[in-house]
Structures are given as C-alpha cells and as structure tokens.
C-alpha cells in the first residue's frame, strides 16, 4: 500500500467510520479486495480498530475507528502527503511557465497572423 493510499483511506475512515468497504472502494476508485487488504494492514499496525455495529441488522457491518496511534500516523502521513503535493505543484508550475515561453517564442517567430489563440 502506498503512503498516498494509506493517507486517503485513513482520512476517509476518520470522516466516515461507518462506511462499508464497498463504499470505500467506490470512493477511492479501487477494488473491494484492495480495500480489504489495506484495512487489514492498518488493523495489524494498530492504526485502525474494526468494531461490529451494535444495532445493525447486518451483523457483518463494521465501524472502522482510528486508534490514537492511527490518528498520530495520519497526521504524519498528511505532512508527507502535503510536501509531495507541493513539490508536484511547483514542478507543474515550472513546466507550465516553460511551455508559455515556448508558445510565446513560436508566436513571435511565426508572426501574429499565424498564431491562433483558443
């Protein structure tokens, strides 16, 4: 499981502890089997606790709760995730600026009548 997937799953569970595995799979765009695998890994690490619903008609329904260690791990993952996304943003910003410069050079060389703006 990637750190990003771990973070996204933990963030989703923190906000929606009663979500079914099927709903989690749909929300994250991954298979039900992968959700089950990831949840088991988080439970083994002690970051998530699975509990049966007390008043559930469906006795297979669970509530997924982040443990204190899970909340701490989620915070650390959030910081790393934020850092990665900021780096991606800066790289993309630089690439966009480079493309703008190339388009500007192309427009100058081709002449204004040949440059089409959209």
Biotite code that builds the C-alpha atoms (Angstrom):
import biotite.structure as struc

atoms = struc.array([
    struc.Atom([0.000, 0.000, 0.000], chain_id="A", res_id=1, res_name="UNK", atom_name="CA", element="C"),
    struc.Atom([1.406, 3.390, -0.969], chain_id="A", res_id=2, res_name="UNK", atom_name="CA", element="C"),
    struc.Atom([1.613, 6.212, 1.539], chain_id="A", res_id=3, res_name="UNK", atom_name="CA", element="C"),
    struc.Atom([-0.872, 8.196, -0.525], chain_id="A", res_id=4, res_name="UNK", atom_name="CA", element="C"),
    struc.Atom([-3.394, 5.344, -0.463], chain_id="A", res_id=5, res_name="UNK", atom_name="CA", element="C"),
    struc.Atom([-2.824, 4.842, 3.259], chain_id="A", res_id=6, res_name="UNK", atom_name="CA", element="C"),
    struc.Atom([-3.428, 8.542, 3.883], chain_id="A", res_id=7, res_name="UNK", atom_name="CA", element="C"),
    struc.Atom([-6.514, 8.739, 1.649], chain_id="A", res_id=8, res_name="UNK", atom_name="CA", element="C"),
    struc.Atom([-8.002, 5.652, 3.307], chain_id="A", res_id=9, res_name="UNK", atom_name="CA", element="C"),
    struc.Atom([-7.314, 6.887, 6.826], chain_id="A", res_id=10, res_name="UNK", atom_name="CA", element="C"),
    struc.Atom([-8.710, 10.331, 6.016], chain_id="A", res_id=11, res_name="UNK", atom_name="CA", element="C"),
    struc.Atom([-11.859, 8.773, 4.591], chain_id="A", res_id=12, res_name="UNK", atom_name="CA", element="C"),
    struc.Atom([-12.316, 6.471, 7.603], chain_id="A", res_id=13, res_name="UNK", atom_name="CA", element="C"),
    struc.Atom([-11.772, 9.321, 10.052], chain_id="A", res_id=14, res_name="UNK", atom_name="CA", element="C"),
    struc.Atom([-14.578, 11.272, 8.380], chain_id="A", res_id=15, res_name="UNK", atom_name="CA", element="C"),
    struc.Atom([-16.864, 8.257, 7.754], chain_id="A", res_id=16, res_name="UNK", atom_name="CA", element="C"),
    struc.Atom([-16.164, 5.405, 10.224], chain_id="A", res_id=17, res_name="UNK", atom_name="CA", element="C"),
    struc.Atom([-19.413, 3.612, 9.335], chain_id="A", res_id=18, res_name="UNK", atom_name="CA", element="C"),
    struc.Atom([-18.639, 3.440, 5.614], chain_id="A", res_id=19, res_name="UNK", atom_name="CA", element="C"),
    struc.Atom([-18.796, -0.052, 4.123], chain_id="A", res_id=20, res_name="UNK", atom_name="CA", element="C"),
    struc.Atom([-15.786, -1.500, 2.361], chain_id="A", res_id=21, res_name="UNK", atom_name="CA", element="C"),
    struc.Atom([-17.764, -1.385, -0.882], chain_id="A", res_id=22, res_name="UNK", atom_name="CA", element="C"),
    struc.Atom([-18.426, 2.342, -0.415], chain_id="A", res_id=23, res_name="UNK", atom_name="CA", element="C"),
    struc.Atom([-14.765, 2.940, 0.420], chain_id="A", res_id=24, res_name="UNK", atom_name="CA", element="C"),
    struc.Atom([-13.743, 1.104, -2.763], chain_id="A", res_id=25, res_name="UNK", atom_name="CA", element="C"),
    struc.Atom([-16.126, 3.222, -4.829], chain_id="A", res_id=26, res_name="UNK", atom_name="CA", element="C"),
    struc.Atom([-14.976, 6.473, -3.202], chain_id="A", res_id=27, res_name="UNK", atom_name="CA", element="C"),
    struc.Atom([-11.256, 5.732, -3.650], chain_id="A", res_id=28, res_name="UNK", atom_name="CA", element="C"),
    struc.Atom([-11.631, 4.140, -7.081], chain_id="A", res_id=29, res_name="UNK", atom_name="CA", element="C"),
    struc.Atom([-10.008, 0.853, -6.079], chain_id="A", res_id=30, res_name="UNK", atom_name="CA", element="C"),
    struc.Atom([-11.186, -2.751, -5.886], chain_id="A", res_id=31, res_name="UNK", atom_name="CA", element="C"),
    struc.Atom([-13.052, -4.167, -2.921], chain_id="A", res_id=32, res_name="UNK", atom_name="CA", element="C"),
    struc.Atom([-10.248, -6.708, -2.457], chain_id="A", res_id=33, res_name="UNK", atom_name="CA", element="C"),
    struc.Atom([-7.660, -3.941, -2.232], chain_id="A", res_id=34, res_name="UNK", atom_name="CA", element="C"),
    struc.Atom([-9.766, -2.107, 0.375], chain_id="A", res_id=35, res_name="UNK", atom_name="CA", element="C"),
    struc.Atom([-9.984, -5.279, 2.428], chain_id="A", res_id=36, res_name="UNK", atom_name="CA", element="C"),
    struc.Atom([-6.229, -5.842, 2.129], chain_id="A", res_id=37, res_name="UNK", atom_name="CA", element="C"),
    struc.Atom([-5.450, -2.226, 3.105], chain_id="A", res_id=38, res_name="UNK", atom_name="CA", element="C"),
    struc.Atom([-7.834, -2.264, 6.062], chain_id="A", res_id=39, res_name="UNK", atom_name="CA", element="C"),
    struc.Atom([-6.308, -5.488, 7.361], chain_id="A", res_id=40, res_name="UNK", atom_name="CA", element="C"),
    struc.Atom([-2.848, -3.922, 7.093], chain_id="A", res_id=41, res_name="UNK", atom_name="CA", element="C"),
    struc.Atom([-3.990, -0.865, 9.073], chain_id="A", res_id=42, res_name="UNK", atom_name="CA", element="C"),
    struc.Atom([-5.589, -3.085, 11.718], chain_id="A", res_id=43, res_name="UNK", atom_name="CA", element="C"),
    struc.Atom([-2.361, -5.154, 12.002], chain_id="A", res_id=44, res_name="UNK", atom_name="CA", element="C"),
    struc.Atom([-0.361, -1.949, 12.515], chain_id="A", res_id=45, res_name="UNK", atom_name="CA", element="C"),
    struc.Atom([-2.732, -0.944, 15.279], chain_id="A", res_id=46, res_name="UNK", atom_name="CA", element="C"),
    struc.Atom([-3.844, 2.208, 13.439], chain_id="A", res_id=47, res_name="UNK", atom_name="CA", element="C"),
    struc.Atom([-7.458, 1.136, 12.878], chain_id="A", res_id=48, res_name="UNK", atom_name="CA", element="C"),
    struc.Atom([-9.860, -0.819, 15.045], chain_id="A", res_id=49, res_name="UNK", atom_name="CA", element="C"),
    struc.Atom([-12.803, -2.637, 13.428], chain_id="A", res_id=50, res_name="UNK", atom_name="CA", element="C"),
    struc.Atom([-15.962, -2.947, 15.511], chain_id="A", res_id=51, res_name="UNK", atom_name="CA", element="C"),
    struc.Atom([-19.330, -4.524, 14.740], chain_id="A", res_id=52, res_name="UNK", atom_name="CA", element="C"),
    struc.Atom([-22.311, -2.194, 14.766], chain_id="A", res_id=53, res_name="UNK", atom_name="CA", element="C"),
    struc.Atom([-24.376, -2.794, 17.893], chain_id="A", res_id=54, res_name="UNK", atom_name="CA", element="C"),
    struc.Atom([-27.782, -2.065, 16.338], chain_id="A", res_id=55, res_name="UNK", atom_name="CA", element="C"),
    struc.Atom([-27.044, -3.248, 12.831], chain_id="A", res_id=56, res_name="UNK", atom_name="CA", element="C"),
    struc.Atom([-29.409, -5.623, 11.046], chain_id="A", res_id=57, res_name="UNK", atom_name="CA", element="C"),
    struc.Atom([-26.411, -6.691, 9.027], chain_id="A", res_id=58, res_name="UNK", atom_name="CA", element="C"),
    struc.Atom([-24.122, -8.392, 11.544], chain_id="A", res_id=59, res_name="UNK", atom_name="CA", element="C"),
    struc.Atom([-21.249, -8.199, 9.052], chain_id="A", res_id=60, res_name="UNK", atom_name="CA", element="C"),
    struc.Atom([-21.306, -4.387, 9.178], chain_id="A", res_id=61, res_name="UNK", atom_name="CA", element="C"),
    struc.Atom([-18.276, -2.770, 10.797], chain_id="A", res_id=62, res_name="UNK", atom_name="CA", element="C"),
    struc.Atom([-17.249, 0.614, 12.043], chain_id="A", res_id=63, res_name="UNK", atom_name="CA", element="C"),
    struc.Atom([-13.612, 1.485, 11.359], chain_id="A", res_id=64, res_name="UNK", atom_name="CA", element="C"),
    struc.Atom([-12.130, 3.714, 14.038], chain_id="A", res_id=65, res_name="UNK", atom_name="CA", element="C"),
    struc.Atom([-8.689, 5.274, 14.031], chain_id="A", res_id=66, res_name="UNK", atom_name="CA", element="C"),
    struc.Atom([-6.772, 4.431, 17.183], chain_id="A", res_id=67, res_name="UNK", atom_name="CA", element="C"),
    struc.Atom([-4.677, 7.081, 18.951], chain_id="A", res_id=68, res_name="UNK", atom_name="CA", element="C"),
    struc.Atom([-1.632, 5.664, 17.108], chain_id="A", res_id=69, res_name="UNK", atom_name="CA", element="C"),
    struc.Atom([-3.639, 5.839, 13.872], chain_id="A", res_id=70, res_name="UNK", atom_name="CA", element="C"),
    struc.Atom([-4.505, 9.489, 14.449], chain_id="A", res_id=71, res_name="UNK", atom_name="CA", element="C"),
    struc.Atom([-0.835, 10.255, 15.035], chain_id="A", res_id=72, res_name="UNK", atom_name="CA", element="C"),
    struc.Atom([0.200, 8.272, 11.944], chain_id="A", res_id=73, res_name="UNK", atom_name="CA", element="C"),
    struc.Atom([-2.462, 10.044, 9.865], chain_id="A", res_id=74, res_name="UNK", atom_name="CA", element="C"),
    struc.Atom([-1.007, 13.397, 10.926], chain_id="A", res_id=75, res_name="UNK", atom_name="CA", element="C"),
    struc.Atom([2.493, 12.343, 9.896], chain_id="A", res_id=76, res_name="UNK", atom_name="CA", element="C"),
    struc.Atom([1.175, 10.972, 6.598], chain_id="A", res_id=77, res_name="UNK", atom_name="CA", element="C"),
    struc.Atom([-0.699, 14.234, 5.991], chain_id="A", res_id=78, res_name="UNK", atom_name="CA", element="C"),
    struc.Atom([2.525, 16.229, 6.361], chain_id="A", res_id=79, res_name="UNK", atom_name="CA", element="C"),
    struc.Atom([4.396, 13.956, 3.939], chain_id="A", res_id=80, res_name="UNK", atom_name="CA", element="C"),
    struc.Atom([1.450, 13.983, 1.509], chain_id="A", res_id=81, res_name="UNK", atom_name="CA", element="C"),
    struc.Atom([1.312, 17.786, 1.643], chain_id="A", res_id=82, res_name="UNK", atom_name="CA", element="C"),
    struc.Atom([5.056, 18.037, 0.963], chain_id="A", res_id=83, res_name="UNK", atom_name="CA", element="C"),
    struc.Atom([4.789, 15.693, -2.032], chain_id="A", res_id=84, res_name="UNK", atom_name="CA", element="C"),
    struc.Atom([1.819, 17.602, -3.478], chain_id="A", res_id=85, res_name="UNK", atom_name="CA", element="C"),
    struc.Atom([3.604, 20.936, -3.012], chain_id="A", res_id=86, res_name="UNK", atom_name="CA", element="C"),
    struc.Atom([6.614, 19.567, -4.917], chain_id="A", res_id=87, res_name="UNK", atom_name="CA", element="C"),
    struc.Atom([4.336, 18.291, -7.690], chain_id="A", res_id=88, res_name="UNK", atom_name="CA", element="C"),
    struc.Atom([2.643, 21.696, -7.842], chain_id="A", res_id=89, res_name="UNK", atom_name="CA", element="C"),
    struc.Atom([5.974, 23.543, -8.107], chain_id="A", res_id=90, res_name="UNK", atom_name="CA", element="C"),
    struc.Atom([7.204, 21.177, -10.828], chain_id="A", res_id=91, res_name="UNK", atom_name="CA", element="C"),
    struc.Atom([3.978, 21.629, -12.774], chain_id="A", res_id=92, res_name="UNK", atom_name="CA", element="C"),
    struc.Atom([4.094, 25.412, -12.325], chain_id="A", res_id=93, res_name="UNK", atom_name="CA", element="C"),
    struc.Atom([7.636, 25.494, -13.749], chain_id="A", res_id=94, res_name="UNK", atom_name="CA", element="C"),
    struc.Atom([6.634, 23.258, -16.653], chain_id="A", res_id=95, res_name="UNK", atom_name="CA", element="C"),
    struc.Atom([3.633, 25.477, -17.469], chain_id="A", res_id=96, res_name="UNK", atom_name="CA", element="C"),
    struc.Atom([5.856, 28.551, -17.426], chain_id="A", res_id=97, res_name="UNK", atom_name="CA", element="C"),
    struc.Atom([8.325, 26.843, -19.777], chain_id="A", res_id=98, res_name="UNK", atom_name="CA", element="C"),
    struc.Atom([5.530, 25.932, -22.199], chain_id="A", res_id=99, res_name="UNK", atom_name="CA", element="C"),
    struc.Atom([4.219, 29.511, -22.099], chain_id="A", res_id=100, res_name="UNK", atom_name="CA", element="C"),
    struc.Atom([7.679, 30.773, -23.027], chain_id="A", res_id=101, res_name="UNK", atom_name="CA", element="C"),
    struc.Atom([7.897, 28.271, -25.892], chain_id="A", res_id=102, res_name="UNK", atom_name="CA", element="C"),
    struc.Atom([4.460, 29.298, -27.165], chain_id="A", res_id=103, res_name="UNK", atom_name="CA", element="C"),
    struc.Atom([5.494, 32.942, -26.985], chain_id="A", res_id=104, res_name="UNK", atom_name="CA", element="C"),
    struc.Atom([8.678, 32.247, -28.956], chain_id="A", res_id=105, res_name="UNK", atom_name="CA", element="C"),
    struc.Atom([6.729, 30.272, -31.534], chain_id="A", res_id=106, res_name="UNK", atom_name="CA", element="C"),
    struc.Atom([4.155, 33.052, -31.906], chain_id="A", res_id=107, res_name="UNK", atom_name="CA", element="C"),
    struc.Atom([6.886, 35.671, -32.396], chain_id="A", res_id=108, res_name="UNK", atom_name="CA", element="C"),
    struc.Atom([8.697, 33.580, -34.998], chain_id="A", res_id=109, res_name="UNK", atom_name="CA", element="C"),
    struc.Atom([5.522, 32.658, -36.923], chain_id="A", res_id=110, res_name="UNK", atom_name="CA", element="C"),
    struc.Atom([4.098, 36.149, -36.900], chain_id="A", res_id=111, res_name="UNK", atom_name="CA", element="C"),
    struc.Atom([0.900, 37.273, -35.223], chain_id="A", res_id=112, res_name="UNK", atom_name="CA", element="C"),
    struc.Atom([-1.342, 36.293, -38.155], chain_id="A", res_id=113, res_name="UNK", atom_name="CA", element="C"),
    struc.Atom([-0.335, 32.612, -37.884], chain_id="A", res_id=114, res_name="UNK", atom_name="CA", element="C"),
    struc.Atom([-0.768, 32.346, -34.148], chain_id="A", res_id=115, res_name="UNK", atom_name="CA", element="C"),
    struc.Atom([-4.196, 31.036, -33.151], chain_id="A", res_id=116, res_name="UNK", atom_name="CA", element="C"),
    struc.Atom([-5.439, 31.636, -29.627], chain_id="A", res_id=117, res_name="UNK", atom_name="CA", element="C"),
    struc.Atom([-8.049, 29.456, -28.005], chain_id="A", res_id=118, res_name="UNK", atom_name="CA", element="C"),
])
